[in-house]
Amino acid sequence: MTVKLSISVPDDIAAYLQSRGNTSAAVTDAVRRILPEARRERQRAAAQAYGEFLRNRSPEEIEADRQFIESNNDIALRGTEW
């Protein structure tokens, strides 16, 4: 599916796009090149926020998480023979 858009760009960009055979393809290629970087930036920000959250937990919260994980492991492995 495609969507037709009308945009305004600076003169130098307009000249470049007009020199290309397929303006839509040129714009699509350019935007797709920057999308992964934007995604990585969001992932970095989320990882930073999560790290900050983990650093600010109390010893009681850390112990509660450890017990929760151990309980889940016990339930998941019940009846499993190694």
PyMOL Python script that loads the backbone (N, CA, C, O; Angstrom):
from pymol import cmd

cmd.read_pdbstr("""\
ATOM      1  N   MET A   1       0.834  -1.163   0.000  1.00  0.00           N
ATOM      2  CA  MET A   1       0.000   0.000   0.000  1.00  0.00           C
ATOM      3  C   MET A   1       0.891   1.243   0.000  1.00  0.00           C
ATOM      4  O   MET A   1       1.933   1.255   0.655  1.00  0.00           O
ATOM      5  N   THR A   2       0.500   2.259  -0.709  1.00  0.00           N
ATOM      6  CA  THR A   2       1.238   3.517  -0.740  1.00  0.00           C
ATOM      7  C   THR A   2       0.298   4.665  -0.429  1.00  0.00           C
ATOM      8  O   THR A   2      -0.919   4.556  -0.578  1.00  0.00           O
ATOM      9  N   VAL A   3       0.885   5.759   0.002  1.00  0.00           N
ATOM     10  CA  VAL A   3       0.132   6.966   0.325  1.00  0.00           C
ATOM     11  C   VAL A   3       0.788   8.125  -0.404  1.00  0.00           C
ATOM     12  O   VAL A   3       2.012   8.258  -0.389  1.00  0.00           O
ATOM     13  N   LYS A   4      -0.005   8.954  -1.034  1.00  0.00           N
ATOM     14  CA  LYS A   4       0.529  10.110  -1.734  1.00  0.00           C
ATOM     15  C   LYS A   4       0.643  11.266  -0.740  1.00  0.00           C
ATOM     16  O   LYS A   4      -0.324  11.605  -0.057  1.00  0.00           O
ATOM     17  N   LEU A   5       1.837  11.869  -0.665  1.00  0.00           N
ATOM     18  CA  LEU A   5       2.092  12.980   0.240  1.00  0.00           C
ATOM     19  C   LEU A   5       2.586  14.184  -0.550  1.00  0.00           C
ATOM     20  O   LEU A   5       3.203  14.045  -1.606  1.00  0.00           O
ATOM     21  N   SER A   6       2.305  15.353  -0.024  1.00  0.00           N
ATOM     22  CA  SER A   6       2.834  16.587  -0.584  1.00  0.00           C
ATOM     23  C   SER A   6       3.697  17.223   0.492  1.00  0.00           C
ATOM     24  O   SER A   6       3.217  17.485   1.595  1.00  0.00           O
ATOM     25  N   ILE A   7       4.980  17.479   0.182  1.00  0.00           N
ATOM     26  CA  ILE A   7       5.895  18.037   1.174  1.00  0.00           C
ATOM     27  C   ILE A   7       6.620  19.235   0.591  1.00  0.00           C
ATOM     28  O   ILE A   7       6.695  19.403  -0.626  1.00  0.00           O
ATOM     29  N   SER A   8       7.152  20.061   1.474  1.00  0.00           N
ATOM     30  CA  SER A   8       8.005  21.180   1.079  1.00  0.00           C
ATOM     31  C   SER A   8       9.420  20.863   1.535  1.00  0.00           C
ATOM     32  O   SER A   8       9.639  20.442   2.670  1.00  0.00           O
ATOM     33  N   VAL A   9      10.373  21.069   0.640  1.00  0.00           N
ATOM     34  CA  VAL A   9      11.771  20.788   0.955  1.00  0.00           C
ATOM     35  C   VAL A   9      12.624  21.981   0.525  1.00  0.00           C
ATOM     36  O   VAL A   9      12.197  22.773  -0.315  1.00  0.00           O
ATOM     37  N   PRO A  10      13.822  22.116   1.090  1.00  0.00           N
ATOM     38  CA  PRO A  10      14.725  23.194   0.655  1.00  0.00           C
ATOM     39  C   PRO A  10      15.094  23.025  -0.815  1.00  0.00           C
ATOM     40  O   PRO A  10      14.972  21.938  -1.381  1.00  0.00           O
ATOM     41  N   ASP A  11      15.546  24.120  -1.420  1.00  0.00           N
ATOM     42  CA  ASP A  11      15.850  24.131  -2.860  1.00  0.00           C
ATOM     43  C   ASP A  11      16.877  23.077  -3.260  1.00  0.00           C
ATOM     44  O   ASP A  11      16.722  22.426  -4.294  1.00  0.00           O
ATOM     45  N   ASP A  12      17.928  22.899  -2.452  1.00  0.00           N
ATOM     46  CA  ASP A  12      18.953  21.932  -2.825  1.00  0.00           C
ATOM     47  C   ASP A  12      18.407  20.505  -2.816  1.00  0.00           C
ATOM     48  O   ASP A  12      18.777  19.691  -3.662  1.00  0.00           O
ATOM     49  N   ILE A  13      17.534  20.205  -1.867  1.00  0.00           N
ATOM     50  CA  ILE A  13      16.925  18.876  -1.811  1.00  0.00           C
ATOM     51  C   ILE A  13      15.980  18.698  -2.986  1.00  0.00           C
ATOM     52  O   ILE A  13      15.946  17.630  -3.598  1.00  0.00           O
ATOM     53  N   ALA A  14      15.222  19.720  -3.305  1.00  0.00           N
ATOM     54  CA  ALA A  14      14.292  19.651  -4.437  1.00  0.00           C
ATOM     55  C   ALA A  14      15.056  19.398  -5.735  1.00  0.00           C
ATOM     56  O   ALA A  14      14.626  18.600  -6.568  1.00  0.00           O
ATOM     57  N   ALA A  15      16.190  20.079  -5.903  1.00  0.00           N
ATOM     58  CA  ALA A  15      16.981  19.885  -7.120  1.00  0.00           C
ATOM     59  C   ALA A  15      17.491  18.449  -7.206  1.00  0.00           C
ATOM     60  O   ALA A  15      17.456  17.830  -8.269  1.00  0.00           O
ATOM     61  N   TYR A  16      17.964  17.930  -6.074  1.00  0.00           N
ATOM     62  CA  TYR A  16      18.444  16.550  -6.060  1.00  0.00           C
ATOM     63  C   TYR A  16      17.316  15.576  -6.410  1.00  0.00           C
ATOM     64  O   TYR A  16      17.488  14.688  -7.244  1.00  0.00           O
ATOM     65  N   LEU A  17      16.170  15.751  -5.766  1.00  0.00           N
ATOM     66  CA  LEU A  17      15.054  14.835  -6.012  1.00  0.00           C
ATOM     67  C   LEU A  17      14.566  14.915  -7.450  1.00  0.00           C
ATOM     68  O   LEU A  17      14.190  13.901  -8.038  1.00  0.00           O
ATOM     69  N   GLN A  18      14.570  16.120  -8.020  1.00  0.00           N
ATOM     70  CA  GLN A  18      14.134  16.264  -9.413  1.00  0.00           C
ATOM     71  C   GLN A  18      15.116  15.618 -10.375  1.00  0.00           C
ATOM     72  O   GLN A  18      14.735  15.209 -11.472  1.00  0.00           O
ATOM     73  N   SER A  19      16.386  15.522  -9.969  1.00  0.00           N
ATOM     74  CA  SER A  19      17.386  14.893 -10.841  1.00  0.00           C
ATOM     75  C   SER A  19      17.294  13.368 -10.812  1.00  0.00           C
ATOM     76  O   SER A  19      17.821  12.692 -11.695  1.00  0.00           O
ATOM     77  N   ARG A  20      16.632  12.840  -9.809  1.00  0.00           N
ATOM     78  CA  ARG A  20      16.471  11.393  -9.682  1.00  0.00           C
ATOM     79  C   ARG A  20      15.357  10.935 -10.613  1.00  0.00           C
ATOM     80  O   ARG A  20      14.404  11.675 -10.858  1.00  0.00           O
ATOM     81  N   GLY A  21      15.472   9.737 -11.123  1.00  0.00           N
ATOM     82  CA  GLY A  21      14.430   9.212 -11.996  1.00  0.00           C
ATOM     83  C   GLY A  21      13.134   8.944 -11.251  1.00  0.00           C
ATOM     84  O   GLY A  21      12.051   9.166 -11.793  1.00  0.00           O
ATOM     85  N   ASN A  22      13.229   8.475 -10.028  1.00  0.00           N
ATOM     86  CA  ASN A  22      12.056   8.102  -9.243  1.00  0.00           C
ATOM     87  C   ASN A  22      12.165   8.789  -7.880  1.00  0.00           C
ATOM     88  O   ASN A  22      12.838   8.298  -6.974  1.00  0.00           O
ATOM     89  N   THR A  23      11.490   9.931  -7.755  1.00  0.00           N
ATOM     90  CA  THR A  23      11.558  10.718  -6.523  1.00  0.00           C
ATOM     91  C   THR A  23      11.060   9.926  -5.329  1.00  0.00           C
ATOM     92  O   THR A  23      11.657   9.992  -4.255  1.00  0.00           O
ATOM     93  N   SER A  24       9.987   9.185  -5.494  1.00  0.00           N
ATOM     94  CA  SER A  24       9.437   8.408  -4.387  1.00  0.00           C
ATOM     95  C   SER A  24      10.446   7.390  -3.876  1.00  0.00           C
ATOM     96  O   SER A  24      10.587   7.207  -2.667  1.00  0.00           O
ATOM     97  N   ALA A  25      11.140   6.735  -4.779  1.00  0.00           N
ATOM     98  CA  ALA A  25      12.136   5.746  -4.377  1.00  0.00           C
ATOM     99  C   ALA A  25      13.296   6.415  -3.642  1.00  0.00           C
ATOM    100  O   ALA A  25      13.805   5.869  -2.663  1.00  0.00           O
ATOM    101  N   ALA A  26      13.717   7.589  -4.103  1.00  0.00           N
ATOM    102  CA  ALA A  26      14.824   8.294  -3.457  1.00  0.00           C
ATOM    103  C   ALA A  26      14.446   8.692  -2.028  1.00  0.00           C
ATOM    104  O   ALA A  26      15.244   8.523  -1.106  1.00  0.00           O
ATOM    105  N   VAL A  27      13.248   9.214  -1.844  1.00  0.00           N
ATOM    106  CA  VAL A  27      12.800   9.610  -0.511  1.00  0.00           C
ATOM    107  C   VAL A  27      12.650   8.387   0.374  1.00  0.00           C
ATOM    108  O   VAL A  27      13.068   8.409   1.532  1.00  0.00           O
ATOM    109  N   THR A  28      12.062   7.323  -0.147  1.00  0.00           N
ATOM    110  CA  THR A  28      11.873   6.092   0.630  1.00  0.00           C
ATOM    111  C   THR A  28      13.212   5.526   1.083  1.00  0.00           C
ATOM    112  O   THR A  28      13.356   5.136   2.242  1.00  0.00           O
ATOM    113  N   ASP A  29      14.190   5.477   0.188  1.00  0.00           N
ATOM    114  CA  ASP A  29      15.520   4.975   0.547  1.00  0.00           C
ATOM    115  C   ASP A  29      16.157   5.812   1.648  1.00  0.00           C
ATOM    116  O   ASP A  29      16.737   5.269   2.588  1.00  0.00           O
ATOM    117  N   ALA A  30      16.050   7.134   1.533  1.00  0.00           N
ATOM    118  CA  ALA A  30      16.648   8.024   2.525  1.00  0.00           C
ATOM    119  C   ALA A  30      16.002   7.839   3.898  1.00  0.00           C
ATOM    120  O   ALA A  30      16.702   7.770   4.908  1.00  0.00           O
ATOM    121  N   VAL A  31      14.697   7.761   3.939  1.00  0.00           N
ATOM    122  CA  VAL A  31      14.002   7.607   5.215  1.00  0.00           C
ATOM    123  C   VAL A  31      14.300   6.244   5.819  1.00  0.00           C
ATOM    124  O   VAL A  31      14.493   6.138   7.030  1.00  0.00           O
ATOM    125  N   ARG A  32      14.342   5.213   5.008  1.00  0.00           N
ATOM    126  CA  ARG A  32      14.639   3.877   5.539  1.00  0.00           C
ATOM    127  C   ARG A  32      16.039   3.796   6.116  1.00  0.00           C
ATOM    128  O   ARG A  32      16.285   3.004   7.026  1.00  0.00           O
ATOM    129  N   ARG A  33      16.964   4.603   5.604  1.00  0.00           N
ATOM    130  CA  ARG A  33      18.329   4.599   6.154  1.00  0.00           C
ATOM    131  C   ARG A  33      18.358   5.190   7.559  1.00  0.00           C
ATOM    132  O   ARG A  33      19.190   4.782   8.369  1.00  0.00           O
ATOM    133  N   ILE A  34      17.477   6.138   7.872  1.00  0.00           N
ATOM    134  CA  ILE A  34      17.512   6.751   9.201  1.00  0.00           C
ATOM    135  C   ILE A  34      16.620   6.036  10.205  1.00  0.00           C
ATOM    136  O   ILE A  34      16.802   6.224  11.408  1.00  0.00           O
ATOM    137  N   LEU A  35      15.671   5.228   9.767  1.00  0.00           N
ATOM    138  CA  LEU A  35      14.776   4.541  10.690  1.00  0.00           C
ATOM    139  C   LEU A  35      15.508   3.632  11.674  1.00  0.00           C
ATOM    140  O   LEU A  35      15.182   3.676  12.860  1.00  0.00           O
ATOM    141  N   PRO A  36      16.469   2.816  11.267  1.00  0.00           N
ATOM    142  CA  PRO A  36      17.160   1.961  12.238  1.00  0.00           C
ATOM    143  C   PRO A  36      17.854   2.771  13.336  1.00  0.00           C
ATOM    144  O   PRO A  36      17.863   2.352  14.494  1.00  0.00           O
ATOM    145  N   GLU A  37      18.428   3.912  12.993  1.00  0.00           N
ATOM    146  CA  GLU A  37      19.104   4.734  14.001  1.00  0.00           C
ATOM    147  C   GLU A  37      18.101   5.275  15.012  1.00  0.00           C
ATOM    148  O   GLU A  37      18.394   5.321  16.207  1.00  0.00           O
ATOM    149  N   ALA A  38      16.930   5.683  14.553  1.00  0.00           N
ATOM    150  CA  ALA A  38      15.892   6.172  15.473  1.00  0.00           C
ATOM    151  C   ALA A  38      15.453   5.053  16.411  1.00  0.00           C
ATOM    152  O   ALA A  38      15.243   5.282  17.602  1.00  0.00           O
ATOM    153  N   ARG A  39      15.313   3.842  15.871  1.00  0.00           N
ATOM    154  CA  ARG A  39      14.925   2.701  16.705  1.00  0.00           C
ATOM    155  C   ARG A  39      16.006   2.396  17.743  1.00  0.00           C
ATOM    156  O   ARG A  39      15.704   2.123  18.905  1.00  0.00           O
ATOM    157  N   ARG A  40      17.269   2.445  17.311  1.00  0.00           N
ATOM    158  CA  ARG A  40      18.368   2.200  18.251  1.00  0.00           C
ATOM    159  C   ARG A  40      18.397   3.263  19.349  1.00  0.00           C
ATOM    160  O   ARG A  40      18.684   2.949  20.504  1.00  0.00           O
ATOM    161  N   GLU A  41      18.106   4.501  19.006  1.00  0.00           N
ATOM    162  CA  GLU A  41      18.085   5.566  20.009  1.00  0.00           C
ATOM    163  C   GLU A  41      16.975   5.325  21.033  1.00  0.00           C
ATOM    164  O   GLU A  41      17.186   5.535  22.227  1.00  0.00           O
ATOM    165  N   ARG A  42      15.800   4.888  20.585  1.00  0.00           N
ATOM    166  CA  ARG A  42      14.716   4.563  21.518  1.00  0.00           C
ATOM    167  C   ARG A  42      15.106   3.391  22.406  1.00  0.00           C
ATOM    168  O   ARG A  42      14.809   3.392  23.600  1.00  0.00           O
ATOM    169  N   GLN A  43      15.771   2.389  21.833  1.00  0.00           N
ATOM    170  CA  GLN A  43      16.203   1.232  22.612  1.00  0.00           C
ATOM    171  C   GLN A  43      17.245   1.638  23.653  1.00  0.00           C
ATOM    172  O   GLN A  43      17.207   1.164  24.788  1.00  0.00           O
ATOM    173  N   ARG A  44      18.177   2.518  23.268  1.00  0.00           N
ATOM    174  CA  ARG A  44      19.181   2.998  24.226  1.00  0.00           C
ATOM    175  C   ARG A  44      18.517   3.747  25.375  1.00  0.00           C
ATOM    176  O   ARG A  44      18.880   3.561  26.536  1.00  0.00           O
ATOM    177  N   ALA A  45      17.546   4.592  25.051  1.00  0.00           N
ATOM    178  CA  ALA A  45      16.851   5.352  26.086  1.00  0.00           C
ATOM    179  C   ALA A  45      16.083   4.418  27.028  1.00  0.00           C
ATOM    180  O   ALA A  45      16.077   4.621  28.242  1.00  0.00           O
ATOM    181  N   ALA A  46      15.443   3.406  26.466  1.00  0.00           N
ATOM    182  CA  ALA A  46      14.704   2.449  27.294  1.00  0.00           C
ATOM    183  C   ALA A  46      15.659   1.657  28.181  1.00  0.00           C
ATOM    184  O   ALA A  46      15.364   1.434  29.356  1.00  0.00           O
ATOM    185  N   ALA A  47      16.790   1.233  27.642  1.00  0.00           N
ATOM    186  CA  ALA A  47      17.775   0.490  28.429  1.00  0.00           C
ATOM    187  C   ALA A  47      18.341   1.374  29.543  1.00  0.00           C
ATOM    188  O   ALA A  47      18.563   0.903  30.659  1.00  0.00           O
ATOM    189  N   GLN A  48      18.571   2.636  29.247  1.00  0.00           N
ATOM    190  CA  GLN A  48      19.072   3.567  30.256  1.00  0.00           C
ATOM    191  C   GLN A  48      18.053   3.723  31.389  1.00  0.00           C
ATOM    192  O   GLN A  48      18.416   3.708  32.565  1.00  0.00           O
ATOM    193  N   ALA A  49      16.781   3.872  31.027  1.00  0.00           N
ATOM    194  CA  ALA A  49      15.728   4.026  32.037  1.00  0.00           C
ATOM    195  C   ALA A  49      15.596   2.761  32.879  1.00  0.00           C
ATOM    196  O   ALA A  49      15.407   2.842  34.092  1.00  0.00           O
ATOM    197  N   TYR A  50      15.695   1.590  32.244  1.00  0.00           N
ATOM    198  CA  TYR A  50      15.586   0.335  32.979  1.00  0.00           C
ATOM    199  C   TYR A  50      16.771   0.166  33.931  1.00  0.00           C
ATOM    200  O   TYR A  50      16.595  -0.273  35.067  1.00  0.00           O
ATOM    201  N   GLY A  51      17.971   0.511  33.474  1.00  0.00           N
ATOM    202  CA  GLY A  51      19.148   0.441  34.333  1.00  0.00           C
ATOM    203  C   GLY A  51      19.006   1.355  35.534  1.00  0.00           C
ATOM    204  O   GLY A  51      19.374   0.986  36.649  1.00  0.00           O
ATOM    205  N   GLU A  52      18.476   2.540  35.310  1.00  0.00           N
ATOM    206  CA  GLU A  52      18.245   3.478  36.413  1.00  0.00           C
ATOM    207  C   GLU A  52      17.237   2.905  37.404  1.00  0.00           C
ATOM    208  O   GLU A  52      17.409   3.020  38.618  1.00  0.00           O
ATOM    209  N   PHE A  53      16.178   2.283  36.871  1.00  0.00           N
ATOM    210  CA  PHE A  53      15.178   1.646  37.729  1.00  0.00           C
ATOM    211  C   PHE A  53      15.821   0.555  38.585  1.00  0.00           C
ATOM    212  O   PHE A  53      15.573   0.482  39.789  1.00  0.00           O
ATOM    213  N   LEU A  54      16.646  -0.293  37.968  1.00  0.00           N
ATOM    214  CA  LEU A  54      17.287  -1.383  38.706  1.00  0.00           C
ATOM    215  C   LEU A  54      18.231  -0.853  39.786  1.00  0.00           C
ATOM    216  O   LEU A  54      18.299  -1.415  40.879  1.00  0.00           O
ATOM    217  N   ARG A  55      18.951   0.217  39.488  1.00  0.00           N
ATOM    218  CA  ARG A  55      19.894   0.774  40.469  1.00  0.00           C
ATOM    219  C   ARG A  55      19.178   1.357  41.684  1.00  0.00           C
ATOM    220  O   ARG A  55      19.752   1.419  42.771  1.00  0.00           O
ATOM    221  N   ASN A  56      17.945   1.779  41.509  1.00  0.00           N
ATOM    222  CA  ASN A  56      17.219   2.440  42.601  1.00  0.00           C
ATOM    223  C   ASN A  56      16.341   1.502  43.422  1.00  0.00           C
ATOM    224  O   ASN A  56      15.587   1.963  44.279  1.00  0.00           O
ATOM    225  N   ARG A  57      16.426   0.184  43.176  1.00  0.00           N
ATOM    226  CA  ARG A  57      15.615  -0.750  43.957  1.00  0.00           C
ATOM    227  C   ARG A  57      16.202  -0.952  45.348  1.00  0.00           C
ATOM    228  O   ARG A  57      17.416  -0.916  45.548  1.00  0.00           O
ATOM    229  N   SER A  58      15.315  -1.163  46.284  1.00  0.00           N
ATOM    230  CA  SER A  58      15.757  -1.413  47.665  1.00  0.00           C
ATOM    231  C   SER A  58      16.193  -2.874  47.806  1.00  0.00           C
ATOM    232  O   SER A  58      15.849  -3.701  46.961  1.00  0.00           O
ATOM    233  N   PRO A  59      16.942  -3.200  48.857  1.00  0.00           N
ATOM    234  CA  PRO A  59      17.327  -4.601  49.092  1.00  0.00           C
ATOM    235  C   PRO A  59      16.097  -5.512  49.231  1.00  0.00           C
ATOM    236  O   PRO A  59      16.134  -6.667  48.807  1.00  0.00           O
ATOM    237  N   GLU A  60      15.033  -5.006  49.810  1.00  0.00           N
ATOM    238  CA  GLU A  60      13.803  -5.805  49.953  1.00  0.00           C
ATOM    239  C   GLU A  60      13.200  -6.134  48.588  1.00  0.00           C
ATOM    240  O   GLU A  60      12.740  -7.254  48.363  1.00  0.00           O
ATOM    241  N   GLU A  61      13.203  -5.159  47.680  1.00  0.00           N
ATOM    242  CA  GLU A  61      12.670  -5.402  46.334  1.00  0.00           C
ATOM    243  C   GLU A  61      13.535  -6.404  45.574  1.00  0.00           C
ATOM    244  O   GLU A  61      13.018  -7.258  44.854  1.00  0.00           O
ATOM    245  N   ILE A  62      14.836  -6.297  45.736  1.00  0.00           N
ATOM    246  CA  ILE A  62      15.749  -7.233  45.068  1.00  0.00           C
ATOM    247  C   ILE A  62      15.509  -8.653  45.578  1.00  0.00           C
ATOM    248  O   ILE A  62      15.465  -9.598  44.790  1.00  0.00           O
ATOM    249  N   GLU A  63      15.356  -8.803  46.890  1.00  0.00           N
ATOM    250  CA  GLU A  63      15.110 -10.123  47.468  1.00  0.00           C
ATOM    251  C   GLU A  63      13.753 -10.670  47.022  1.00  0.00           C
ATOM    252  O   GLU A  63      13.635 -11.859  46.727  1.00  0.00           O
ATOM    253  N   ALA A  64      12.737  -9.823  46.969  1.00  0.00           N
ATOM    254  CA  ALA A  64      11.411 -10.261  46.511  1.00  0.00           C
ATOM    255  C   ALA A  64      11.478 -10.752  45.064  1.00  0.00           C
ATOM    256  O   ALA A  64      10.854 -11.755  44.718  1.00  0.00           O
ATOM    257  N   ASP A  65      12.236 -10.044  44.217  1.00  0.00           N
ATOM    258  CA  ASP A  65      12.399 -10.481  42.825  1.00  0.00           C
ATOM    259  C   ASP A  65      13.106 -11.826  42.759  1.00  0.00           C
ATOM    260  O   ASP A  65      12.720 -12.697  41.979  1.00  0.00           O
ATOM    261  N   ARG A  66      14.157 -12.001  43.591  1.00  0.00           N
ATOM    262  CA  ARG A  66      14.898 -13.271  43.588  1.00  0.00           C
ATOM    263  C   ARG A  66      13.981 -14.415  43.984  1.00  0.00           C
ATOM    264  O   ARG A  66      14.009 -15.475  43.359  1.00  0.00           O
ATOM    265  N   GLN A  67      13.167 -14.214  45.016  1.00  0.00           N
ATOM    266  CA  GLN A  67      12.252 -15.260  45.459  1.00  0.00           C
ATOM    267  C   GLN A  67      11.198 -15.559  44.385  1.00  0.00           C
ATOM    268  O   GLN A  67      10.832 -16.716  44.176  1.00  0.00           O
ATOM    269  N   PHE A  68      10.722 -14.530  43.719  1.00  0.00           N
ATOM    270  CA  PHE A  68       9.739 -14.710  42.656  1.00  0.00           C
ATOM    271  C   PHE A  68      10.326 -15.560  41.525  1.00  0.00           C
ATOM    272  O   PHE A  68       9.674 -16.477  41.026  1.00  0.00           O
ATOM    273  N   ILE A  69      11.548 -15.250  41.132  1.00  0.00           N
ATOM    274  CA  ILE A  69      12.204 -15.997  40.054  1.00  0.00           C
ATOM    275  C   ILE A  69      12.422 -17.450  40.470  1.00  0.00           C
ATOM    276  O   ILE A  69      12.174 -18.364  39.683  1.00  0.00           O
ATOM    277  N   GLU A  70      12.881 -17.666  41.691  1.00  0.00           N
ATOM    278  CA  GLU A  70      13.094 -19.030  42.184  1.00  0.00           C
ATOM    279  C   GLU A  70      11.777 -19.814  42.206  1.00  0.00           C
ATOM    280  O   GLU A  70      11.747 -20.980  41.813  1.00  0.00           O
ATOM    281  N   SER A  71      10.699 -19.189  42.659  1.00  0.00           N
ATOM    282  CA  SER A  71       9.396 -19.859  42.693  1.00  0.00           C
ATOM    283  C   SER A  71       8.943 -20.235  41.285  1.00  0.00           C
ATOM    284  O   SER A  71       8.444 -21.338  41.059  1.00  0.00           O
ATOM    285  N   ASN A  72       9.119 -19.313  40.342  1.00  0.00           N
ATOM    286  CA  ASN A  72       8.741 -19.608  38.961  1.00  0.00           C
ATOM    287  C   ASN A  72       9.572 -20.745  38.388  1.00  0.00           C
ATOM    288  O   ASN A  72       9.051 -21.598  37.670  1.00  0.00           O
ATOM    289  N   ASN A  73      10.868 -20.760  38.705  1.00  0.00           N
ATOM    290  CA  ASN A  73      11.720 -21.845  38.232  1.00  0.00           C
ATOM    291  C   ASN A  73      11.266 -23.183  38.803  1.00  0.00           C
ATOM    292  O   ASN A  73      11.229 -24.186  38.090  1.00  0.00           O
ATOM    293  N   ASP A  74      10.918 -23.199  40.097  1.00  0.00           N
ATOM    294  CA  ASP A  74      10.446 -24.433  40.720  1.00  0.00           C
ATOM    295  C   ASP A  74       9.183 -24.946  40.039  1.00  0.00           C
ATOM    296  O   ASP A  74       9.049 -26.144  39.791  1.00  0.00           O
ATOM    297  N   ILE A  75       8.254 -24.035  39.736  1.00  0.00           N
ATOM    298  CA  ILE A  75       7.006 -24.424  39.084  1.00  0.00           C
ATOM    299  C   ILE A  75       7.283 -24.933  37.669  1.00  0.00           C
ATOM    300  O   ILE A  75       6.726 -25.945  37.243  1.00  0.00           O
ATOM    301  N   ALA A  76       8.146 -24.222  36.949  1.00  0.00           N
ATOM    302  CA  ALA A  76       8.429 -24.599  35.562  1.00  0.00           C
ATOM    303  C   ALA A  76       9.142 -25.940  35.471  1.00  0.00           C
ATOM    304  O   ALA A  76       8.948 -26.688  34.513  1.00  0.00           O
ATOM    305  N   LEU A  77       9.968 -26.244  36.470  1.00  0.00           N
ATOM    306  CA  LEU A  77      10.766 -27.462  36.400  1.00  0.00           C
ATOM    307  C   LEU A  77      10.152 -28.621  37.180  1.00  0.00           C
ATOM    308  O   LEU A  77      10.754 -29.692  37.260  1.00  0.00           O
ATOM    309  N   ARG A  78       8.978 -28.429  37.748  1.00  0.00           N
ATOM    310  CA  ARG A  78       8.351 -29.504  38.542  1.00  0.00           C
ATOM    311  C   ARG A  78       8.171 -30.747  37.666  1.00  0.00           C
ATOM    312  O   ARG A  78       7.630 -30.679  36.562  1.00  0.00           O
ATOM    313  N   GLY A  79       8.624 -31.844  38.172  1.00  0.00           N
ATOM    314  CA  GLY A  79       8.469 -33.104  37.461  1.00  0.00           C
ATOM    315  C   GLY A  79       9.519 -33.351  36.411  1.00  0.00           C
ATOM    316  O   GLY A  79       9.499 -34.387  35.747  1.00  0.00           O
ATOM    317  N   THR A  80      10.436 -32.421  36.245  1.00  0.00           N
ATOM    318  CA  THR A  80      11.496 -32.591  35.242  1.00  0.00           C
ATOM    319  C   THR A  80      12.655 -33.334  35.883  1.00  0.00           C
ATOM    320  O   THR A  80      13.115 -32.987  36.971  1.00  0.00           O
ATOM    321  N   GLU A  81      13.111 -34.351  35.196  1.00  0.00           N
ATOM    322  CA  GLU A  81      14.264 -35.088  35.690  1.00  0.00           C
ATOM    323  C   GLU A  81      15.470 -34.761  34.833  1.00  0.00           C
ATOM    324  O   GLU A  81      15.395 -34.769  33.604  1.00  0.00           O
ATOM    325  N   TRP A  82      16.572 -34.476  35.486  1.00  0.00           N
ATOM    326  CA  TRP A  82      17.775 -34.113  34.750  1.00  0.00           C
ATOM    327  C   TRP A  82      18.690 -35.287  34.604  1.00  0.00           C
ATOM    328  O   TRP A  82      19.760 -35.165  34.007  1.00  0.00           O
TER     329      TRP A  82
END
""", "prot")
cmd.dss("prot")
cmd.show_as("cartoon", "prot")
cmd.util.cbc("prot")
cmd.orient("prot")
